[in-house]
Amino acid sequence: MLADTVLRWIEQTSLSSAIRQSDWAVMALEAVHLLGLALLGGAAVIATLRHADIRLRTFVRELRPVALTGFALMVLSGTLIALSMPFKYYNNTAFQWKMLLLVCAVFSTLRLARKPARVLALLSLILWLSVGFSGRLIGFL
């Protein structure tokens, strides 16, 4: 199967091995991942409240770099964490849900930026919270 071949190749790379064998790498990457979540999550909540007609326009413009930094930190650290144990993540139902919810959350946030609506704002907030929740479940499934 193609997925197994790709995952086995990823698992055997020096980067994957280095992360997996390090005493601190996964913990440090998880800390960076949570920092990114805090930055992105805080900015997303404020942006969502703004789109729900709560007067926060000034904050939204100023928080865009914070949100983008948080998103970049999450994507980079999350990718490195997943590279350390590709089979574990690929076969994990919570991880699969997290990736699906992440795509939906990004799409809804981008759509919300073009067309403010209270229902879409609420949906976006629920999706982002679900991404975090399913990410937390990964270690338990």
URJOVEN-V300179 format. One record per residue. RES is the residue in one small letter. SS is DSSP state (A for helix, B for strand, O for the rest). PHI is phi in whole degrees, 0 to 359 (NA if undefined). OMEGA is omega in degrees with one decimal (* if undefined). Layout:
res & ss & phi & omega
RES & SS & PHI & OMEGA
RES & SS & PHI & OMEGA
//
This chain:
res & ss & phi & omega
m & O & NA & -176.2
l & A & 299 & -179.0
a & A & 300 & 179.1
d & A & 299 & 179.8
t & A & 297 & -179.9
v & A & 295 & -179.8
l & A & 296 & 178.0
r & A & 296 & 177.7
w & A & 298 & 179.3
i & A & 300 & -178.6
e & A & 299 & -176.9
q & O & 267 & 178.6
t & O & 290 & -179.6
s & A & 294 & 178.7
l & A & 295 & 178.6
s & A & 299 & 179.4
s & A & 297 & -178.9
a & A & 297 & 179.1
i & A & 294 & -176.5
r & A & 296 & -175.0
q & A & 272 & -179.3
s & O & 286 & 177.3
d & O & 286 & -172.7
w & O & 235 & -170.8
a & A & 300 & -177.7
v & A & 296 & 178.5
m & A & 297 & 179.3
a & A & 294 & 178.3
l & A & 295 & 177.4
e & A & 294 & 177.2
a & A & 295 & 176.8
v & A & 296 & 179.2
h & A & 299 & 178.6
l & A & 291 & 175.0
l & A & 298 & 176.8
g & A & 299 & 177.6
l & A & 298 & 179.8
a & A & 296 & 179.3
l & A & 296 & -179.3
l & A & 293 & -177.9
g & A & 298 & 178.9
g & A & 298 & 179.1
a & A & 293 & -180.0
a & A & 294 & 178.7
v & A & 296 & -179.9
i & A & 295 & 178.3
a & A & 296 & 179.0
t & A & 295 & 177.2
l & A & 298 & 177.6
r & A & 297 & 179.9
h & A & 288 & 175.7
a & O & 272 & 176.1
d & O & 77 & 173.1
i & O & 269 & -169.3
r & O & 287 & 180.0
l & O & 226 & -174.0
r & A & 306 & -178.2
t & A & 298 & -179.4
f & A & 296 & -176.4
v & A & 299 & 178.5
r & A & 298 & -178.1
e & A & 287 & -177.9
l & A & 272 & -179.3
r & A & 305 & 177.9
p & A & 297 & 177.9
v & A & 295 & 179.8
a & A & 297 & -179.7
l & A & 294 & 176.1
t & A & 296 & 177.9
g & A & 300 & 179.9
f & A & 297 & 179.0
a & A & 298 & 177.7
l & A & 299 & -179.4
m & A & 294 & -178.8
v & A & 295 & -178.7
l & A & 295 & -177.5
s & A & 291 & 178.6
g & A & 296 & 177.7
t & A & 297 & 179.8
l & A & 294 & 177.1
i & A & 297 & -179.7
a & A & 295 & 177.4
l & A & 296 & -177.3
s & A & 290 & 179.7
m & O & 216 & -172.0
p & A & 299 & 179.9
f & A & 294 & 179.6
k & A & 301 & -176.8
y & A & 284 & -178.7
y & A & 300 & -177.2
n & O & 268 & -177.1
n & O & 269 & -178.3
t & A & 300 & 179.6
a & A & 297 & 177.9
f & A & 295 & 178.7
q & A & 299 & 176.6
w & A & 296 & -179.5
k & A & 300 & -179.3
m & A & 294 & 177.1
l & A & 297 & 179.2
l & A & 295 & 178.5
l & A & 297 & 178.0
v & A & 299 & 178.7
c & A & 296 & -179.2
a & A & 294 & 178.5
v & A & 297 & 179.3
f & A & 300 & -178.3
s & A & 294 & 178.4
t & A & 293 & 177.7
l & A & 294 & 177.7
r & A & 294 & -179.5
l & A & 296 & 179.5
a & A & 295 & -179.8
r & A & 266 & -173.5
k & O & 217 & 180.0
p & O & 300 & 177.6
a & O & 202 & -177.5
r & A & 298 & -177.9
v & A & 294 & 177.9
l & A & 296 & 177.5
a & A & 298 & 178.1
l & A & 295 & 177.9
l & A & 300 & 179.4
s & A & 299 & 178.9
l & A & 297 & 178.1
i & A & 297 & 179.1
l & A & 297 & 179.8
w & A & 295 & 176.5
l & A & 296 & 178.9
s & A & 292 & 176.0
v & A & 299 & 178.9
g & A & 297 & -179.7
f & A & 296 & -179.7
s & A & 291 & 175.1
g & A & 297 & 177.8
r & A & 294 & -179.0
l & A & 289 & -175.8
i & A & 308 & -178.2
g & A & 291 & -176.2
f & A & 256 & -179.4
l & O & 251 & *
//
